[in-house]
Amino acid sequence: MIRICMNLLAIVFLFLLSCSTGGDQPEYQPPSFKGIVYVQPVKADHVAVLNLANAETGRIGAGKSLGSISLSKSGNALDLFSVSGSVRRIDFVKHSRSKWRKVFRKPCSTATAGTGEILVTDSRRRRLYSYLPGNIKAHKEMKIARGTCGVSVSRDGKEIYLVNRLTSSIRIIRKDGFELLTDIRSAGNSIHKALIAPSGTELWVAEGNEFRKGKPYGVGFAKVDARPGGINIVSIRSGKVEDFIIVGGNVVDLAFSGDGRYAFALSSQMPEYDEASLTVINVKKRRVIKNYALCKTCHVWKGVDIPGAKAFVSSMQVDEKSRPEKITASMDMPFFSSRISGNSLIEPSSIK
C-alpha cells in the first residue's frame, strides 16, 4: 500500500511539474504572419523582399536608383519610381518588366487609390499627381508646399493625408475636389508618413526623429542623447499627440494589417543591430511584438558588405495575401534564410 501511495505521489508531482514548466514552450510566442513585404532601400537599384512567414529575404533588381515603390490593389504588379522620375512596372503574373518611362522630376512618395491610380508627390515640381500605370503622363492635382513628401489614402479612398517633414505638419485633403479639410501642426519631429488608424479617430504618424530644429536629433544622427524613432498617435479631433510608441531607429513608413489588429513599421538604423527592420505592433495594446531583419540578413551573409554603409530604407508595400511562389519568377535573388530558425530578431520573453 505504501509503495502504491508513493507511486501515486510521484505521478502527481511529475504532472504538476510538467504543468508549471509548460514543456519546452517559452512563456510568450509572438503571433505568426503570412504575406510578402516589399522594401525600398534608400536610392538603391533593387527592392528587398521579405517573407513574413519565415523571415527569409530576397531581392528584385530595378536597374535604376529608386525613390519609391507602389503595389497594385490586386498585388499582381509592383510599380518602381526612380529618383530621376522614371517609372517601370513589374508584372508578377506575366513575369514581365516594362521599359523605363520618364514621367516625373523627383517622385518622393506614392499611395495607391481605390480607383487604381497612384498618387505621387513630386518634391522638385512641388505637385501632387495622379498617375495611371502605363500612361505617358501624370495628371496634376494640386500644389504642395516645400518639404511635403509622405502621402497616404484612407481605406474608403475619400481622404488624402500629406506629411510635411520640414514643418512637422499633416494636411488632410478631401480627394473629391482636393479640398483642404484639416491642417494639423506639431505632429512630431522629422515625420515621414501618416495613416488613419482602424478606429478612424486618430492618425498613426511615423516619426523618424532624425532632426529637430535643423540639428541632428535621432539615432544614427546625434552623437549623444539621441532620441529613438517611433509612432506618434495624433487625435484627429484635437490635432494633438496623445501617445508615443517607441520603435527604435528612424521610423519612415507604416501599414496596417487587413484586420486592423497589427501595424507594420519600417525603420532605418535599429541601433541594437545596426540594421533596418520591420517592426510589428499590436494596435490595441500599442506594444511591439516582433521585429524582422531586412538588410544585413542579405548583405553580410551573401558577402555583399559595403564598408561604412548604413541600413537606410525609405518605403514599403505590404501584401498579406501574396505568397513566395507568386513572385519568385520575378526575383533576381531567390528567398534564403541567414538563420537556422529563420525567425524574427526580437521575440520578447513575456508580454502581458
N, C-alpha and C positions, 0 to 999 in steps of 0.2 A: 504493500500500500504506500509506504514511504517513497519507494522508487517511482511509483506511478505519479505521485504528487510532485516529486522533483522534476520528472519529465514534463508534466503539465506546466509547471512554473517556468521551465526553460523555454518551452514553446511560446508561452505568453510574453516572456522577456524578449525573445527574438522578434516576435510580431510587433511589439511596441517599439523596438529599436529600428525596425525597417520603416515604420510609420514616421518616426521622428527624423530619420535621415533622408527619407524620400528617395531611397535608392541612389543612383548616380546622377539624378537630375539636379541642376542648380536651382536655387531658390526662385530665380526670375529668368524667364525666357522671352526675349523680345519677339513680337509678332513677326511672322514671315510675310513677304510681299512677292508679288509677281509683276512682270512687266519689263519694259525697256526704258532707260533714260538716256537721252542724247545730250551730251555736254559740250559746250563750246569753249575751249581754252582761248585765252586772250591772244588775238592776232595769229593763231596757229593755222596751219594748212590742212587741218583734219578735225574730225568730230570724234570725241571719245564716246564709247557706247558701254553702258553698264547694264548687266542683267541683274535685276533686283532679287531674283530667286536665289542666286548663289554668289553674288558679288563679283562674278567674272567680268572682265573688261575686254574690249576690242576697239577697233577704230575704223572710221570711214574717211578715206582720203578726199580732199577737196580740190587741190591744185592751186588754190589761192589762199591768202591770209583772210580769215573770216572775221566778221564783226558781229554777226547774229545768225540765228537759225530759227526756222518755223516749221512745225509739223502740221500736216493737213488734218482736218477733222476726222477723216477715216483712218489716219495713221499709215496710209499707204505711200505717202511721199514726204520727203524732207526737203525744204527749200533752204538753200545756202545763200547768205548775203555777204559778199566780200567787203573789206574795209574801203575798197576803191569804188564801190557802188554797183558791182555786177551781181547778177542773180543766176543761180543754177538750181535745177530740180533733180533730185534722186528719187526714182520710182522703184519702190520695193517689190511691186507686183510684176512689172515688166523687166526688172533688173536693168534699167537704163538710166543714163545721165544726160541731161540736156546740155547744150553748149552754153558757155557763159554769155550773158546778155547785159550790156550796160544800161541801167535804169535809174540809179540814184547817184548822189555825190558822195555821201558818207552816212550810210544807214547805221543807226545806233541801237535800236531795239525794235522788236516785232511782236505782234499779237494776232492770232487768227480769230476772225469774227465768224459769227454763226452762218453768214451767207457765203462763206468760202473765201472772201477776200482777206488779204493780210494787211493790217495796219502797220505802217513803218514810220518811225521818226527819223528824219534826216537832220543831223546836227550841223551840217555845213550849210544847207539851204534854209534851215530853221522852219521846216514844214512837217506836217503830219500828212502822210499819203495813204491812200487805199490802193492796193495792188492785187490784181487777179493773176495768179501764176500762168505764165505763158504769154502774157501781154507784153508789147514792146514798151509801153509807157505806163506810168502810175498816175492816179488822179489826185490832184491837190485838194486836201480837205480843209486845212486851217493852218494859220501861222502858229509857231510855238516859240517860247522865249529861249534865250541863250541858256544852256545848261539842262534843257529838257531832254530826257532820253527814255527812261523806262515807260513802257506802255502796256496796259492790260485791259481786258474787256470783261464785263460781268457775264455770268453764265447765261442770262437771258438775252445778252447782246445789246441791251439798251443803254448801257453806260460805259464810258471810257475813263481810265484813270491814268493821268500823265504825271510823272515824277520829275521834279527839277532838282538835280544834285547840288547846284550852287546855292539855291535859296531854301533848300530843305522843305519844299512845299509840294502839295499834291492838288492837282486840278481835276475835279470830277466833271466830265462833259457828257451831255445828252447826245447820243450818237445820231439820233434823228435831228438834223439841222446843226449839229456840232455847237450846241449852246452851252455856255458855262453855267453849271449848277452850283458848285461849291469850290472855294479855294481854301485849302487847309494849310496853315502856316506852322512852322516849328514842329515838323513831323519827325525830326531826328538829325543825325549827322551823317553826311555822305550817303544819303539814301539812294537806292537803286530801283526798287520795284515796289508797287503797292497792289495788293489783291483784296477784293471784297471777300470777307470770311463767309463760311457756310451759314452763319447766323443772319447775315445781311445787315447787321447793325454796326460792324466795325471793319476797319482795314488792317490787314497784316502788312507791315512795311519792312522790307529788307534793309537793315541799317548796317552799312559796311564799316562805318566809323574810321575810315582811312584818314580823314582830315577834319579839323574843326577850326573855323575862322581862318582858313588858309594855312594852318600849321599841321604837321604830322600828329596824328592822334591815336590811330588804331594799331593793332597787331601787325608787325612787319613794316611799319612806317615810323612810329615813335620809338625812340631808343629806351625810354623809361616811362613808367606809369601808363603803359598802353592799355586802352580800353578794348575789350573784345567786342566783336560784332554780334548782332543778334536780330531779333524781330521786335519792332515796336507795334503795339496794338493800339490803334487810334480809334476813338469813338467818332462815328460819322456825325452824330448829333451835336456833340460838344466841340469836335475838332481837336481834342486834346489827347495826348499819350496817356493811356490808362494802365499799361503794363509793359514789361520788357522781358523777353525770353532770351537768356544768354545762350548763344550757339557756339561762339568762338570764331576765330579767324575774321574774315571780311565777308559778310553775307551779301550776295549780289543778286540772287534770284529766288523766287518762291513758286510753289504749285501746291494745290490741294488734291487729295485723293478723290476719286469719284464719289465715294460715300460720305466725304466731308469729315471723316474721323481723324485723318492724318494730314500733316503738312510736310512737304519736302523743301528743304532749304539748301541752296548751293553756296558753298563758302570757299574762298581762297585762303591759303596760308594758315591752315589749322596749326597753331604753334606747337602742340604736343608732338606732331608728326612731320612738321614742315611739309604739309600736304594739302591738297584741295580735297574737299569731302562733300558728300551728300548726306545731310542730316535729316532724320525722320522725327517728327514731333507729334505727340498726342495732343490733338486740338483742344479737347475738353479739359485735360489736366494741365496743358501747357508745359509739358515736360519732354525733354529729349529722351528718346528711347533707343535710337540706333544711328550708327554712322557707317558710311561706305567710303573706302579709299578710291580715288579717281585717277591721279596722275602717276605717283611713284610706283603704284602697282604695275603699271605698264612700262614706264621708262627704265626704272632700275633693273627689273627682272628681265627685260628684253635687251639690256645693255645699251640703252639709248639715254644715258645720263649726261645732262648738259651742265658742266661746271658753273656754279654761281646762279643757275636758273632757279626761279621761284614758281610755285604752283599757282598760277593765276588763271581763273576761269571767269566767264562773263555772262553766260546764259545757258538755259537748259530747256528741254522739252520732255515731259513725262507721258508715257503711253502704257497704262496699266494693262491694256488688252493685248498688246503685242507680245510675241514670243521670239526667242532667238532664231528659230528655223525660218521665220518670215523674212528676216533681214540679212541672214548670213551670206547669201549670194551677192549682196551689195557691199560687203565689207572688204576692206583691203587687208586687215589683220583680224583673223577669227578670234572668238572668245577664248580666253585662257585664265587660269587661276594661279595667282602667285603664292597662295597659301593652301596647305593641305585641307584645312577646314573650309576655306573659301568664304567664310562669313564676314561679318562687319568688323570694323575697327574697335568699336566700343560696345560692350554688352554689360550694362550696369548689373551688379550682383543682386540688387533689390530696388524696386520702385513700387511704392505703395499706390 
